[in-house]
């Protein structure tokens, strides 16, 4: 009986360690995702700030060929 209890305690400790490792991994990944979302928003804002054309103003811009 004592061996069974010891075995169960060992399994419990292994599972506890695994859960702690998984929690740390999930937290780390959540931080990375948050950072990447901020970077994407920054890039989107940067792209919106670009003029329609680098060489021409909006008045000089020719309409696309399908018009």
C-alpha positions in Angstrom: 0.0 0.0 0.0 2.9 2.4 0.9 4.4 1.8 -2.6 1.2 2.7 -4.3 0.9 6.0 -2.4 4.5 6.8 -3.1 3.9 6.1 -6.8 0.8 8.3 -6.9 2.7 11.1 -5.2 5.5 10.8 -7.7 3.0 11.0 -10.6 1.3 13.9 -9.0 4.6 15.8 -8.7 5.5 15.1 -12.4 2.1 16.3 -13.5 2.5 19.4 -11.3 5.9 20.2 -13.0 4.4 19.6 -16.4 1.5 22.0 -15.7 4.0 24.7 -14.5 6.1 24.3 -17.6 3.0 24.5 -19.8 1.8 27.6 -18.0 5.1 29.3 -18.5 5.1 28.4 -22.2 1.5 29.7 -22.6 2.4 33.0 -20.8 5.5 33.4 -23.0 3.5 32.8 -26.2 0.8 35.3 -25.1 3.5 37.9 -24.6 4.9 37.3 -28.0 1.4 37.4 -29.6 0.7 40.8 -27.8 4.0 42.2 -29.1 3.3 41.0 -32.6 -0.2 42.5 -32.6 1.3 45.8 -31.6 3.9 45.6 -34.4 1.2 44.7 -37.0 -0.8 47.8 -35.8 2.3 50.0 -36.1 2.9 48.7 -39.6 -0.7 49.2 -40.7 -0.5 52.8 -39.4 2.7 53.3 -41.3 1.3 51.9 -44.5 -1.8 54.2 -44.2 0.5 57.2 -43.8 2.2 56.6 -47.2 1.1 58.8 -50.1 -0.7 57.0 -53.0 2.5 57.5 -55.0 6.0 58.4 -54.0 6.8 60.3 -57.2 3.5 62.1 -57.8 0.9 64.0 -55.8 -2.6 62.7 -55.6 -3.7 65.3 -58.2 -1.1 64.1 -60.7 -1.9 60.4 -60.1 -3.3 58.7 -63.2 -6.4 56.5 -62.8 -5.8 52.8 -63.1 -6.2 51.3 -66.7 -9.6 49.7 -66.0 -11.3 53.1 -65.7 
